């Protein structure tokens, strides 16, 4: 029998009073999959992670972790999770080894297996030579790696990581990801991030906006679905320009104060755009995940927010409704 999904959300919803934080969210994370969770502030990422970690009960729909329902069996769910949030959950007075020994007891690793699990975690985190160091003496990067070692010590079915590299310098970020890569085979990883280079290291990305899924797919596939080139236009009135271009049959969308045009013949159209429209600048580039994000969360004039989701093949997805 195949293993259940590490995470399966089906019509998941949550409200803070009369404010909808999650609308109707449906997506899954495979047993060994790494999925990046992207979205603007307020998009619902943190609420989703709080429900997944059993800190909140969903108002609608269902969420399962490794086949266990977060409402019906929260204790069972917590045994399947490794959680690493933005602030390290570490006691600065403990040594690195003591922190992991405490975690091993909390997650019920059998006594006979604890020393081996802790030694492996310290080695993977690059902290074997700092096992006896007090946590309060560690740099921010080392503390984050120890926190990751703590969260993954018991080889959870699903690791939940909420912007785990916030505040780290580039070298510390690379070290953190190297450790995360070494643990790819232990279980699935769901990583909320604002950094596109981190999202590109994931098997799939799920983009949330206003509490709904607006894009879901492999980074390269989502970027390819935008077309060979992304034509970005600077204009004094992005909404007006996007409307004019759509009126003539173009696939144009206002994103902030710029207009995104998806076209296979982008380079051939530059001169005509300057001649016919009030365009002040043009940039052309192959589509990137950043373009996918901008297009997914941008709303064209007159269109309802999150009208449909972007999928890997460019077609609307039922998960976005």
Secondary structure, DSSP 4 states (H G I P E B T S, - for coil): -PPPPSEEEEEEEEEETTEEEEEEEEEEE-TT-EEEEEE-TTSSHHHHHHHHTTSS--SEEEEEETTEETTTTHHHHHHTEEEE-SS----TTSBHHHHHHHHHHHTT--HHHHHHHHHHHHHHTT-GGGTTSBGGGS-HHHHHHHHHHHHHTT--SEEEEESTTTT--HHHHHHHHHHHHHTGGGSEEEEE-S-HHHHTTSSEEEEEETTEEEEEE-HHHHHHHT-SEEEEEE-S-HHHHHHHHHHTT--EEEETTEEEEEETTHHHHHHHHHHHS---EEEEEE--HHHHHHHHH---TTSPTT-SEEETTSSEEGGG-
